[in-house]
């Protein structure tokens, strides 16, 4: 079985490969193909991936190519994780938004729209090519903004497409860790949209356990929920997706981001440039131990500073630099699987037939009341050999429903705007977004984003 990673020259590719190799025997995996349009990065991170495979003594073939058709041909599953425009594009997204006094973040608000206008055309091309060369393959999209991209692909008629995000299953993993059970033994009820979802229940051994845990201060403090005031969580009686921080603490988040010397995009850009320069100097073929140690140290540093403004205990970039110690080449076994785990759990279930309960971005159908059947939603699903089925959620609580409906309207308008390249629809989309809500902000944002990303956006009317 061939698994292809589009964006195989990305910094997370070696971690994805490590996770896939650990599961190779039960999934029947025989080849992982890494594809990227950047030959030099593909050589660096593909080299690290092959070294990890060697050290794991895996028989799985690790191939790499810059030719998309070659990468997709014969693939049974494809994961897309690309960043059109690179880190510089992300920096532009953030800085343009901040210049208008609105949140600069790559998936939420105007920054998410800007990334979507670059990501959607690129992923749509890959999906079309996949349909031609491997029509029975499944495409799992992690390219941000994952919900918008999945909606665009669904609207374009691609049926074997799923949006994946590890945030959809954060509650499931936290409960499993707290209770000392396997993640597969926790069944959750997730509803909402990508980066705007809620978990209202977690069942273990036939018993609902989440509601009790929401009253446990220690549980909240040791999970992603620590960024929220416990009183807010208990008021809602829901596990909150961490990206809701940007809505529930909107002015604080904006102020903290504006106060930072660098945006997150600038931090990641600088981190990545330093890593690539270091790996190029070391050369994985010359000193694999040093290359892997540098790579895993980078991963520790990047994770330690994620959403640092929302986490009082998080180190600064400088503190993280000082805290890093050499990491052994075997550290891959202890690294969290993130989005890779979501994709690989689906593959395991489809290949083995062992039922998997997981939160995914799929067409709503009749799962969530009040949303259209063709709306892509983030919802609990059951995956098996027969495919993916969304669980029946029913009605959303009123407060959450209002926010979800507002953002879904934004998503519908944004997808149409990008498909038709219409500025008027793009403006209406941003005005519909709760973090913009103003024509005087939306109109210049649209103009500046289209101008900044013209090579990807094309001509708009």
Steps between C-alpha positions, in 0.01 A plus 500: 500500500634840396453809717594840353581813696450820300729748673763235563768769510338657805657501844241258640553235231753291699258481795221392267722228356601378846137468604404320179787254531398404854161398359621353170448134581137529604406736216684306228711803409773430246597845371495860623546749218607851593410771248595867506559773245819604686776257400752618761259468794381164369860377504560624856183373665472197276853411609399527864195283433712230336744508790214451746372208292849349500531527876155353547608210274185547297452320169271782379640683198544877540486666159511869406405694190426852381264358235141506627367238258772255600425560867126445463503210256421175680436669834220365716514788748629854461562756774532864395691740725640788298549873549471685167700817531712355779564663835531841333138466386394430857690804624320720246163357609570584863654842450229624261228399746679658796543824306120529496464419869364148451636161593792376295480119517543248221169317530265731689355820361650698210833315519315175443326649197834613357647154540188344348530706183846345452429150631168419333617527135814298571326216686221494241761435229644212699152357559419516129825328406444233766153434359655443159793275594367326815121544501441264795746675730401699809634851555548620857553874507692667781588811302363801683242634533393135498126566526491748213716278279280196572187705425646619168594145398157371598328777303717410200364143507787310659339225709799310637635799694520549877628798696723399790610693807645370825314773691171323430613211719679683779231416755507133406877484549493699824234276653689187394819630659324605820326165546788288375306335218563468128375786283290252299311416821372858533200601290430871482225721358663784306302764311569829324750610239874466460674704770154584631383174650374380836498162676196437718553140603767233540392144571730233642367150569144618451536785753504874424816642660562843345251696709665385821845583369392853411457558875854373568739796523803272464366352177435844349842626607686215334316516168443755222207630707744686725486801266135558600360618830356185665181695575442547126549131431257406775249755380496334159546142631706428189861429406603802292719485191809706582440734204189626675746701707508751213125553535453478876805720571499699177643834615753332732624270225530790257681718754744226597580420136549869420731532801726217385811606312434227246182339377470122517567488127823693546603273787438186294665649191815580698497160670466321167773702331737426786416130493543467124832684509619280786391178329661611174829562680486169688380282214294201608712274280819621676380509862157351548521515881565874501233564235232309692599665830466845338166405350343371822635800694322724250175309557529545878561870461212555258251312716614672819412844366166421332228749606739623771297818557201288608707280734663676796727202559631492142864602450604790283691427183820589686410279798428213262840548339672468836289201605575285197733208555630247254228258395585144407427370154254258657273779623259439214341223704389750764375782282125565482346403169286811446329513160690190394322303769161609368579395143659174610209411730266531202728286285532235771121478534436484127768237442439282805127547546554575870250776576644843584315791664656831402420866431529594132397769253237346272166587342237554764221293351257471791759502778458852641156659502467843342790467257467409134565143383787618278664714770838362602503474879736372767316210656549162664516219245518122495760364257526143381550291190176641356623859523414800716165575661422813703331439833159651568557799727162672479452855623788720614462711816376848413819693580721264301250477215500877454879516467515195272231639269681836475831338410334256259347793313848650475636167372232462234560854372879462512498177300273656237714812485817300438334273243353794307782748580249762609607782729144587599441150639836505676408827671162358607678193635729706723217727614314184607795390711461596870866609518459755218136619482577817306502606135762761578734220608386227260539698176868599545580154638368334186682744271830461681484122525425458131786736410743332744424151366433577136710209365265260682178705498498593132277776368188586699199707399 
